[in-house]
Amino acid sequence: MAEAAVYRKPKKKIKMFDVINYIVFILLGLIIIVPMWKVLSDSFNAVGVYQFRIWPDKFSVDGYKTIIETQALYRPFINSVVTTILGALLGLVLSTLGGYVLIQFEMPGRSLFAGMLLFTMIFSGGMIPEYLVMKELGLVNNMWILVFKHGINVYNIVLMRNFFEGIPSSLYEAAKIDGCSPMGIFFRIVLPLSKAALASIGLMFAVTVWNDYSTVKIYITDNDQVNFQYKLRNMIMDGDTPTTAYKVSQNTLFNAGIICAILPFMMLYPFLQQYFVKGVNIGAVKE
């Protein structure tokens, strides 16, 4: 009996493009990771050094204790949490409704409305007219400016419109045949199929509101209305270091403040990762 021929899978040739691609992405990863690791390491280093350290020379959490025990940061932190949540919710409501309106092809004036929105992406009234408008609306020296100023983002509206256009038209037609109203289609068909888009755009709105420093710098002078980012920056960069029982160097406190500022979204991202990865290509592919 002849021996059965043994099938050997041909070895895959390593292409030079793949090698270069891996090297480039490894270098890019190091460029991103190394500065973040330095900040994290220095935040636990009781010795205020400015050179790169893989591990802290003297491990200490006094920098974080100083920030946590500084009562002047409590109200700004609450302001940031409230404005971030409300700003993200308002942005999602306006973006989803705006995107849904733009796919109503039978609506009169739809093209004009879309053109007016796109016009604002190219041209802006400028800082002074914007300041005067915010003043007339009573939003100067008011933390609610962080909510309303970022409520409408045309780019996110366009993303939502593209995502809604990717939903099979047969679903819209079937819902209409069953007697569903346009708003009924929106709540029963569109929104349940848009979890990835909602998570991605909601995260964009939240990060924008949370990290907004320039708006507070321009429009708010009342210390009770500022956000966490602004107060933390002034405390560290302007030398307004809080007096505590801990001996913390300026560099250690500076890096601990950076970690505290980005920590909320580092904790939030794992819960939204499955939706965020799906929503990265919103509007990129149409069938």
N, C-alpha and C positions, 0 to 999 in steps of 0.2 A: 504494500500500500504506500503510495507516494505521500511524502510529507506535504501537509497543506502549506501553501505559500503564505509567508508572514508579510502582512501589509505594514509597511513602515511609512509613517507620515513624513513627508518632506520637510526638512528643516526650513524654518522661515528666515529669510535673509534680513539682516539688520540694515535698514536704509540709513544713509547719512542724514537725511532730513529728520528722521525720528531721533537720532542722537542729538542733533543740534536743538531740536524742539525740546527735548528733556532738559538739556543744559540751560537753555534760556528760561524755562519755567522754574527750574530749581533756583537760578539766580534771582528771578523776580520774587519767588517765595522768601528767599533769605533777605532781600531788600525790605520786604514787608514785615517779616517776623523779627529780625534783629532789633530795629528801633523799639518795637513793642516790648520785647524781652528786656531791653535796657531800662525802659520806663518802669516795668514791673519790678525788676531787680533793685533799682534805685529807690523805689517806694518802700522797700523793706530794709534799706541800708541805713543804719543809724549814723554812719560816717558820711557826711555830705561830700561825695566825690563826683566829678564830672567826666571821668574816664569810663570807658566801657568795662563793666564787670559782669561776668556770667553769673556769679553768685554774690550776694551781699557780703561785705567784709564783716559786718556786725549786724546780725538779724534783729529787727525790731519792728513792732507794729505801732509805735508811738505816733507815726504820721497819720495813720488811719484813726487812732484814738483822738488825736487833736481835732480832726475834721468832724468826727462823730459828736464830740463833746462841745463843739462850738455852736452855741445857741443862735448866733447871728445867721447861721446857714439854714436853720429849721424852716423859717417862713419862706425864703427863696426856694427851698426844695419842694415845699408843698405847692407853691405857685407853679413851679415847673411841672409837677405831676398833674395838677389840675388842667393847666393850659395844654399840655401834651395830649392828654386823653380827649379833652373836648375838641382840640384842634384836629386831631386825627379823625374823630367821629364826624365833625362838620365837613372836613375835606372829603371823606368817603361818601357822605350823603350828596354833596354837590357834584362830585365827580361821577358817581353812578347815575344820578338823575340827568346830568348834562350829557354823558355818553349815550344814555338811552334815548334822549331826545334827538340826538344827532343821527340815529339810525332809523328814525321815522321818515322814510323817504317821501311819503305822501303829505307831510306837514308843510303848509305854505311858509315860505321864507326860511326854510332850513339851511339853504346854501348861504344866504345872507348872514344868518346867525353864526354859522360855522366860520365864515370869513371874518366876522367881527372878532370872534375869539382868537383866531390865528393872527390877526393884526396885532393884538396885544402881546404876542410872543416876540414880535419883531421890533415894535416901537413902544416906548414907555414915556409917560408924561414927565418923568424926572423927579428928583428928590423933593424939590420945593413944592410943586403942585401936590405931590403925594402927602407931604407933611400938612399942607393946608386942608386937604380932604380929611385926613385923620383927625385934625383939630376940630373941624366942623362936626365930625361924627362923635366927638367927645372921647376919643380913644387915646389922646395924649395923657401921659402919666396914669395909664390904666393898663393893667396886665392883660386885659381882654384883647388888646391889639395883637397879641401873639396868636390868638385863636382866629380872629377875623381876617387878619392880614394874609394868612396862609390858607384861608378857607377855599379859595378858588385857585387852582393850578391848571392852566390850559393844557400843559403837557400831559398831566394825569388824566384829564378829560379825554384827550385824544387816545391815550392808551386804553381807557375803558371802552371807548367807541370801537376801536379795532378789535378788542376782545369780544364785545357783543356781536360784532359782524361775523366773528368766527363761529358763533353758535348756529347750528343748522337751521335754515329757514323753515324746514318742515315742522320744527317744534313750534315756531310762532304761528304757522298756518293751522296746525292741529289745535292749538289753544284757542285761536279765533273761532274755529268751527265749533268748539265746545262751548262757545259763548263767553269766553274770558275777555274782560276789558283790558285795555293797554296797561293800566296799573296792576291789574291782576296778573298779567303775563310777566310784568316786571318783578313782582314779589314771589310768584309761584314757579316761574320758569327761569328767569334770568339770574336772580340773586343766588338761588341754590347751586347753579352751575358756575358761579363766579368766585368760589372760595379762594382759589389761587390768586386771582387778580385782586381781590379785596385785601388779602393778607399782604401782598407785595406793595400795593399802593398805600395801604394803611401804615405799613412800616416806613415808607418814604415820608409820609406826612408827619408821623411821630418823631422821626429822627430830625426832620427840618425844624419842627417847633422846639424840641428839646435842646438842640444845639444853637438856637438863634441867639446870637450875641449882639449883632449890629442893630437890630430893631430896638432892643432895650437901651443900647448906647445912645441912639438918636432920639427916641420918643419918651423915655422914662427917666425921671430924676428922683422920684419918690422911692426911698429905700424899701418901703413896704410892698412895692409893686414889681421889683426886679425879680429875675429868675435865678436859678441856681448857678448857671454858667457865668452870668455876669458877676454875681457876688463872689464866687470862688475865684474868678480871674482877678478881681480887685484885691481880694484878700492876699493872694499869692504874689502877683506881679507888682502891686503898688506898695508892698512891704507892710501891709496891714495884718501882720501875723497875730493870731489870737494868743493871749497869755494863758498858758495852762501849766500843769505840774510836770509836763514832759519837755525834755530838752530835744527839740527837733530842729534839724538844720533846714534852711530855706529850700535846698534842693530836694531833700526827702519829702517835705511837705508839698512841694510843687508836683512831684511825680505821684504822690498819693492822691492829690486832687485830680489829676488826669484819670487815674484808674477809677476813682469814685464817679467821675463824670460819665465814663463810658460803660461802667458796670451794669446799669439797668438794662441796656440793650444787649449786652453780652449774655445776660441771664434770660432775656426774652427771646432771642433769636432761635435757640434750639427748639422751642415750642412751635415756631412758625416756619422752621426750615423746610418741612415737607411741602408746604404751600408756596414758600418763597422760591424754591428751586423750580417748581412748575410755572410760576408766574414770571420768571426771568425773560421768557420769550413772548411776552404778551404782545400781540399785534405783529410779531415778526413773520409769522407764517400764516398764509391764507390758503384754504383749499378750494 
